[in-house]
Amino acid sequence: MDIKQVDEFAKEIIFKAGQRIRDAFSYDIEIETKSNANDLVTNIDRETELFFIEKIKEFNPTHRILGEEGMGEKVESLEGVVWIIDPIDGTMNFVKQHRHFMISIGIYVDGVGKLGYIFDVMREDLFNAISGVGAWYNNSPLRKLQPLKIEEAVIGINANWVTPNKRINHDKIIELVRTVRGTRSYGSAAMEIAFVISGKLDAYISMRLAPWDIGGGVVIAKEVGAVATNFNGEVFDFLTQDTFLIANPAIHQLILEKYIEEKK
């Protein structure tokens, strides 16, 4: 695979997809629910995924696509070249706010992340990386993350997890919230990952994410030194859903050991 050629092609279709999504606000958006009333999908999610599939298959028909909306083929292994795509990450924000949603794409070769992209559609901001080469924000190099203390950190976490729940010990999360400098919740995993990568957040915690939520972000994270794992400290499995923590390397292990306790 010619990395530079694929990189240029990926950026080209991401910008085109972004324009298509922005144009969609001028006509009716059809909204449906998936697993629950808060799990939304729109005709634009599906149309955008189909746009990516069509363009990628024209570029190279051997490339496979693992997408959130399931419009591509069934992917049961990461052999060969696999694009992991979320056409609109943050659909609730897309529908309700018309902002704060992202296109997320990771390109993997035999299971190894080679190219990563997170694109803020409304701001037209692109975070991207080439494995082993570097990471960029709108063509400006992203620097390695600098060490900090947990008391100086701003973390991304959903407020649900500081209330009694069946997934995680909320008392420890309350302790974490009281320890850090501040918390944020943006409603888009890809956006929060992009903020950790660029130092706007210092950690992001989620109880369950899918491969398309993080496929692009994990590639970029490695280039700036951010650490991304599940709650067991293991590398994320891109064929299943799992817990997820991405953080500045100075606080990643501390958060896992002191503040994360899953309920069995």
Phi, psi and chi 1 to 4 in degrees:
 res  aa     phi    psi   chi1   chi2   chi3   chi4
   1 MET       -  128.2 -173.7  177.3   79.7      -
   2 ASP   -80.7  100.9 -174.7  -32.3      -      -
   3 ILE   -57.4  -46.1  -71.0  -70.2      -      -
   4 LYS   -64.7  -39.2  -70.9 -173.9  177.5  179.8
   5 GLN   -65.3  -44.4 -177.6 -174.6   33.1      -
   6 VAL   -65.6  -38.8  176.2      -      -      -
   7 ASP   -60.6  -47.3  177.2   52.0      -      -
   8 GLU   -63.6  -40.7  -70.4  -57.5  -44.2      -
   9 PHE   -64.6  -44.7  166.7   70.9      -      -
  10 ALA   -60.6  -45.2      -      -      -      -
  11 LYS   -63.4  -38.3  -71.8 -172.7  -77.6 -167.8
  12 GLU   -61.0  -47.9  177.0 -174.6  -16.9      -
  13 ILE   -75.7  -26.8   60.7  172.9      -      -
  14 ILE   -64.2  -45.8  -73.4  168.6      -      -
  15 PHE   -64.6  -38.3  -75.3  118.0      -      -
  16 LYS   -65.8  -41.9  -74.3 -178.5  178.3  177.7
  17 ALA   -63.0  -40.4      -      -      -      -
  18 GLY   -59.5  -42.2      -      -      -      -
  19 GLN   -63.9  -40.1 -175.3   60.9   59.6      -
  20 ARG   -61.7  -40.8  -72.8  166.3   58.1   94.5
  21 ILE   -67.2  -43.8  -66.6  169.8      -      -
  22 ARG   -62.4  -38.8  -69.5 -169.4  -63.5  -85.0
  23 ASP   -65.1  -26.0  -69.2  -15.6      -      -
  24 ALA   -65.2  -21.0      -      -      -      -
  25 PHE   -68.7  -11.2  -71.3  120.3      -      -
  26 SER   -86.5   -4.2   64.1      -      -      -
  27 TYR  -137.5  175.4   57.3   87.3      -      -
  28 ASP   -66.6  135.4  -69.8  -20.7      -      -
  29 ILE  -102.9  127.2  -63.3  172.6      -      -
  30 GLU   -92.9  125.4  -59.5  165.4   11.0      -
  31 ILE  -113.5  132.4  -55.2  166.9      -      -
  32 GLU  -129.9  166.2  -59.7  173.7   23.1      -
  33 THR  -108.7  154.4   58.9      -      -      -
  34 LYS  -110.5 -102.0  -66.8 -168.1  -74.9 -171.8
  35 SER   -72.4  -27.6   61.7      -      -      -
  36 ASN  -157.7  177.1   59.0   65.2      -      -
  37 ALA   -63.8  -20.8      -      -      -      -
  38 ASN   -97.8   -2.2  -63.8  -36.7      -      -
  39 ASP   -99.9   94.1 -172.8    8.3      -      -
  40 LEU   -99.1  152.8  -56.3 -177.9      -      -
  41 VAL  -142.2  145.7   63.8      -      -      -
  42 THR  -123.6  167.4   72.7      -      -      -
  43 ASN   -61.0  -27.0   56.5  -45.8      -      -
  44 ILE   -73.0  -37.1  -50.8  -55.0      -      -
  45 ASP   -55.2  -50.9  -67.3   75.5      -      -
  46 ARG   -68.3  -42.3  -65.1 -167.9  175.0  110.2
  47 GLU   -64.4  -36.8  -70.9  171.7   12.9      -
  48 THR   -68.6  -41.3  -56.6      -      -      -
  49 GLU   -63.3  -41.8 -171.8  164.3  -55.9      -
  50 LEU   -63.4  -36.2  -76.0  171.5      -      -
  51 PHE   -60.3  -46.7  168.0   80.2      -      -
  52 PHE   -62.2  -45.2  -80.0  122.6      -      -
  53 ILE   -59.6  -46.2  -68.1  168.0      -      -
  54 GLU   -60.4  -46.8  177.2 -175.8  -18.1      -
  55 LYS   -68.5  -41.4  -64.8  -60.3 -178.4 -176.1
  56 ILE   -65.1  -42.9  -67.5  164.6      -      -
  57 LYS   -67.1  -32.0  -71.5  -61.4 -173.5 -179.2
  58 GLU   -67.0  -37.9  -72.7  176.3   -0.4      -
  59 PHE   -69.5  -47.0  177.8   77.2      -      -
  60 ASN  -158.6  107.2 -169.3  -40.2      -      -
  61 PRO   -66.3  -12.4   20.5  -30.4      -      -
  62 THR   -82.7  -16.3   69.7      -      -      -
  63 HIS   -72.2  137.6  -70.7 -166.2      -      -
  64 ARG  -107.2  157.0  -65.5 -177.2  -63.6  146.5
  65 ILE  -126.7  121.8  -60.3   99.2      -      -
  66 LEU  -104.6  105.8  174.7   59.0      -      -
  67 GLY  -119.3  154.3      -      -      -      -
  68 GLU   -59.7  -40.5  177.8  176.1   14.6      -
  69 GLU   -86.2    1.2  -52.0  -49.7  -29.3      -
  70 GLY    66.7   27.5      -      -      -      -
  71 MET   -82.8  -15.7  -49.6  -59.3  -75.9      -
  72 GLY   -94.9 -161.5      -      -      -      -
  73 GLU   -77.1  163.7   63.1  -97.6   66.6      -
  74 LYS   -76.3  122.1 -172.0  173.6 -177.4  178.9
  75 VAL  -106.6  115.4  175.3      -      -      -
  76 GLU  -114.4   -1.8  -64.3 -180.0  -29.3      -
  77 SER  -149.3  163.6   79.7      -      -      -
  78 LEU  -105.2   23.0  -64.4  179.4      -      -
  79 GLU   -67.7  144.6  -66.0  176.4    2.0      -
  80 GLY    76.5 -154.6      -      -      -      -
  81 VAL   -97.8  121.8  179.8      -      -      -
  82 VAL  -126.3  126.2  178.5      -      -      -
  83 TRP   -93.2  125.0  -64.6   57.9      -      -
  84 ILE  -105.9  114.4  -58.2  177.7      -      -
  85 ILE  -125.4  131.1  -64.8  175.9      -      -
  86 ASP  -115.6  108.4 -165.8  -22.8      -      -
  87 PRO   -66.5  -34.1   24.0  -33.4      -      -
  88 ILE  -143.7  103.3  -62.7  178.7      -      -
  89 ASP   -93.9  115.2 -176.3   79.2      -      -
  90 GLY   105.6   47.7      -      -      -      -
  91 THR   -62.8  -35.0  -58.5      -      -      -
  92 MET   -59.9  -42.8 -179.4   77.8   76.7      -
  93 ASN   -65.0  -41.0  -67.9  -11.2      -      -
  94 PHE   -56.7  -47.1  169.4   68.6      -      -
  95 VAL   -72.6  -46.1  169.5      -      -      -
  96 LYS   -86.4  -40.9 -174.4   71.9  173.8  177.7
  97 GLN  -110.7  -17.1  -59.5  177.2  -21.5      -
  98 HIS    59.5   30.9  -66.4 -173.8      -      -
  99 ARG  -165.5  176.2   64.7 -173.3   67.0 -160.7
 100 HIS    61.5   43.3  -59.2  153.9      -      -
 101 PHE  -135.7  156.1   59.0   91.2      -      -
 102 MET  -133.3  155.2  -42.2  -69.3  -96.0      -
 103 ILE   -95.5  129.9  -66.8  170.7      -      -
 104 SER  -123.0  128.0  174.3      -      -      -
 105 ILE  -139.1  130.5  -64.9  179.7      -      -
 106 GLY  -122.9  138.0      -      -      -      -
 107 ILE  -114.7  119.7  -57.9  175.0      -      -
 108 TYR  -116.7  142.4  -72.3   68.8      -      -
 109 VAL  -120.9  113.9  179.4      -      -      -
 110 ASP    51.1   41.8  -65.0  -32.7      -      -
 111 GLY    84.4   -1.3      -      -      -      -
 112 VAL  -104.9  126.3  178.2      -      -      -
 113 GLY   -68.3  123.4      -      -      -      -
 114 LYS  -110.3  -36.4  -64.0  -64.9 -174.8  179.7
 115 LEU  -137.4  139.7  -63.5  159.8      -      -
 116 GLY  -137.5  142.6      -      -      -      -
 117 TYR  -142.9  134.2  -50.6   86.8      -      -
 118 ILE  -131.0  121.6  -62.2  174.3      -      -
 119 PHE  -121.7  118.3 -177.1   57.5      -      -
 120 ASP   -79.2  106.3 -173.7  -35.5      -      -
 121 VAL   -62.9  -44.1  174.5      -      -      -
 122 MET   -79.0  -33.1  -60.2  -49.9  -69.0      -
 123 ARG   -87.3  -12.7  -67.9  177.8   59.6   88.6
 124 GLU    56.9   42.1  -61.5 -174.0   67.9      -
 125 ASP  -100.8  129.8  -78.2  -17.6      -      -
 126 LEU  -117.4  123.3  178.4   66.5      -      -
 127 PHE  -102.7  129.0  -57.8   81.3      -      -
 128 ASN  -151.6  162.2   71.9  -71.3      -      -
 129 ALA  -151.2  151.0      -      -      -      -
 130 ILE  -116.2  122.7  -59.1  173.6      -      -
 131 SER   -55.7  127.6  178.5      -      -      -
 132 GLY    81.6   -4.5      -      -      -      -
 133 VAL  -111.1  -45.0  177.4      -      -      -
 134 GLY   152.6  178.4      -      -      -      -
 135 ALA  -131.2  151.6      -      -      -      -
 136 TRP  -140.0  152.8  -61.2  -92.0      -      -
 137 TYR  -122.5  109.7  169.1   65.5      -      -
 138 ASN    49.7   47.6  -68.4  -23.4      -      -
 139 ASN    74.8   -2.2  -64.5  -40.9      -      -
 140 SER   -96.1  133.0  -64.8      -      -      -
 141 PRO   -59.9  138.0  -22.6   33.5      -      -
 142 LEU   -88.5  136.5  -74.8  170.0      -      -
 143 ARG   -85.6  159.7  -65.4 -179.5  -65.4  177.7
 144 LYS   -62.0  144.1  -65.9  -75.8 -174.0  178.8
 145 LEU   -68.0  139.5  -61.5 -179.3      -      -
 146 GLN   -93.2  144.6  -61.3  -59.5  -56.3      -
 147 PRO   -60.9  150.0  -19.5   31.0      -      -
 148 LEU  -153.0  165.0   80.5  164.6      -      -
 149 LYS   -88.0  155.1  -62.5  177.6 -179.4  178.7
 150 ILE   -60.2  -32.2 -170.1   71.4      -      -
 151 GLU   -68.3  -17.1  -67.4   81.8    5.7      -
 152 GLU   -96.5   -3.7  -59.6  169.7  -29.2      -
 153 ALA   -82.2  147.1      -      -      -      -
 154 VAL  -114.5  124.5  177.7      -      -      -
 155 ILE  -118.4  152.1   64.7  170.2      -      -
 156 GLY   -98.9  124.4      -      -      -      -
 157 ILE  -158.4  142.3 -170.7  166.3      -      -
 158 ASN   -72.4  136.9 -171.0  -53.6      -      -
 159 ALA   -62.8  -20.2      -      -      -      -
 160 ASN   -56.3  -30.1  -76.0  -21.6      -      -
 161 TRP   -84.4   -1.8  -50.8  118.6      -      -
 162 VAL   -98.9    5.5  -61.7      -      -      -
 163 THR  -111.0  158.9   63.1      -      -      -
 164 PRO   -53.6  130.8  -28.1   36.5      -      -
 165 ASN  -153.9  170.3   66.3   86.4      -      -
 166 LYS   -92.8   -1.4   62.3 -178.2 -178.5 -179.2
 167 ARG   -99.0  -37.3  -60.7  -66.7  -56.5  -83.2
 168 ILE  -149.4  151.3 -163.7  166.7      -      -
 169 ASN   -68.5  104.2 -176.6  -19.9      -      -
 170 HIS   -71.2  -22.6   71.3  -76.2      -      -
 171 ASP   -64.4  -37.3  -72.5  -35.5      -      -
 172 LYS   -70.6  -34.8  -71.6 -160.8  170.6 -173.4
 173 ILE   -67.5  -37.6  -63.0  -62.3      -      -
 174 ILE   -60.0  -42.9  -71.3  171.8      -      -
 175 GLU   -61.3  -40.5 -177.1 -176.5   -5.8      -
 176 LEU   -63.3  -44.8  174.5   62.2      -      -
 177 VAL   -61.8  -36.9  169.5      -      -      -
 178 ARG   -73.2  -24.2  -73.2  174.2  172.7  164.9
 179 THR   -83.4  -41.4  -60.2      -      -      -
 180 VAL   -76.1  168.9  -61.5      -      -      -
 181 ARG   -72.3  -32.8 -178.9  165.5  -76.6  169.9
 182 GLY  -173.6  167.6      -      -      -      -
 183 THR  -130.4  155.4   62.9      -      -      -
 184 ARG  -142.2  156.2  -59.5  -69.0 -174.6  -90.7
 185 SER  -144.3  119.5 -179.2      -      -      -
 186 TYR  -108.1  -11.0  -65.7   98.8      -      -
 187 GLY    79.9   13.2      -      -      -      -
 188 SER  -145.9  115.0  163.2      -      -      -
 189 ALA   -59.0  -43.3      -      -      -      -
 190 ALA   -62.4  -38.0      -      -      -      -
 191 MET   -65.6  -43.8  174.8  172.8  -83.2      -
 192 GLU   -67.2  -36.5  -55.2 -152.5   38.5      -
 193 ILE   -63.5  -43.4  -67.9  167.7      -      -
 194 ALA   -60.4  -36.6      -      -      -      -
 195 PHE   -70.3  -35.1  -75.7  175.4      -      -
 196 VAL   -66.1  -44.4  174.1      -      -      -
 197 ILE   -58.1  -37.0  -71.6  162.5      -      -
 198 SER   -97.5    3.8   55.7      -      -      -
 199 GLY    83.7    6.3      -      -      -      -
 200 LYS   -77.0  -28.2  -62.8  178.5  177.4   66.4
 201 LEU  -121.7  162.2  -71.3  174.7      -      -
 202 ASP  -112.0  -11.2  -57.5  -61.7      -      -
 203 ALA  -163.3  155.8      -      -      -      -
 204 TYR  -141.5  130.2  166.7   59.7      -      -
 205 ILE  -120.9  132.7  -58.6  166.9      -      -
 206 SER  -141.0  142.9 -179.2      -      -      -
 207 MET   -76.3  -28.8  -59.6  -53.4  120.7      -
 208 ARG  -159.0  120.8 -171.3  176.3   69.9  170.2
 209 LEU  -129.1  158.0  -68.7 -179.1      -      -
 210 ALA  -103.3  163.8      -      -      -      -
 211 PRO   -53.0  -40.4  -27.8   35.4      -      -
 212 TRP   -70.2  -20.4   40.2   82.0      -      -
 213 ASP   -68.3  -31.7  -64.0  -45.3      -      -
 214 ILE  -124.8   -2.5   69.0  167.8      -      -
 215 GLY   -53.7  -42.8      -      -      -      -
 216 GLY   -77.8  -41.5      -      -      -      -
 217 GLY   -65.2  -36.0      -      -      -      -
 218 VAL   -64.7  -36.0  166.1      -      -      -
 219 VAL   -64.6  -43.7  179.3      -      -      -
 220 ILE   -67.4  -39.2  -50.6  170.7      -      -
 221 ALA   -55.6  -43.6      -      -      -      -
 222 LYS   -60.7  -32.6  -71.0 -178.4  179.8  178.1
 223 GLU   -75.2  -19.7  -63.8  -56.3  -53.2      -
 224 VAL  -108.7   -0.2  -61.0      -      -      -
 225 GLY    92.7    1.5      -      -      -      -
 226 ALA   -67.7  147.8      -      -      -      -
 227 VAL  -107.8  128.0 -179.5      -      -      -
 228 ALA  -126.1  120.8      -      -      -      -
 229 THR  -146.5  176.5   68.0      -      -      -
 230 ASN   -85.5 -174.9   63.5   15.5      -      -
 231 PHE   -72.3  -10.3  -72.7  174.8      -      -
 232 ASN   -91.8    4.3  -65.8  -40.0      -      -
 233 GLY    77.5   16.5      -      -      -      -
 234 GLU   -99.5  156.5  -58.2  164.6  -19.5      -
 235 VAL   -63.5  139.6  175.5      -      -      -
 236 PHE   -65.7  138.3 -164.2   90.1      -      -
 237 ASP   -90.0  114.3 -179.9   -7.8      -      -
 238 PHE   -81.5   15.1  -74.5   96.3      -      -
 239 LEU  -115.0    1.8  -65.4  174.1      -      -
 240 THR  -139.3  174.9   63.3      -      -      -
 241 GLN   -93.6  152.3  -65.1 -174.5  -22.0      -
 242 ASP  -161.0  168.3 -154.7  -13.7      -      -
 243 THR   -67.2  163.4   54.3      -      -      -
 244 PHE  -153.5  133.7 -175.3   72.9      -      -
 245 LEU  -137.6  123.9  167.6   65.8      -      -
 246 ILE  -120.2  134.6 -178.0  171.3      -      -
 247 ALA  -156.3  160.6      -      -      -      -
 248 ASN   -53.4  136.0 -176.2  -64.0      -      -
 249 PRO   -59.9  -22.0   20.6  -32.4      -      -
 250 ALA   -71.5  -20.7      -      -      -      -
 251 ILE  -125.1   -2.8   60.9  173.1      -      -
 252 HIS   -59.3  -53.8 -179.7  -85.7      -      -
 253 GLN   -66.6  -36.7 -166.9   62.8   29.2      -
 254 LEU   -61.3  -44.1  174.6   62.6      -      -
 255 ILE   -61.7  -45.0  -68.3  173.6      -      -
 256 LEU   -60.0  -47.0  -80.9 -174.9      -      -
 257 GLU   -78.5  -34.9  -67.6  178.0   -4.8      -
 258 LYS  -101.4  -29.0 -172.6  172.6 -178.3  179.4
 259 TYR  -119.6   -9.6  -59.4  106.5      -      -
 260 ILE  -108.6  116.9  -59.3  -68.3      -      -
 261 GLU  -138.8  104.8 -178.1 -176.5  -45.3      -
 262 GLU   -74.9  147.0  -70.1 -174.1   87.6      -
 263 LYS   -86.4  137.1  -66.8 -179.3  178.5  177.1
 264 LYS   -89.2      -  -56.0  -58.9 -178.0 -177.6
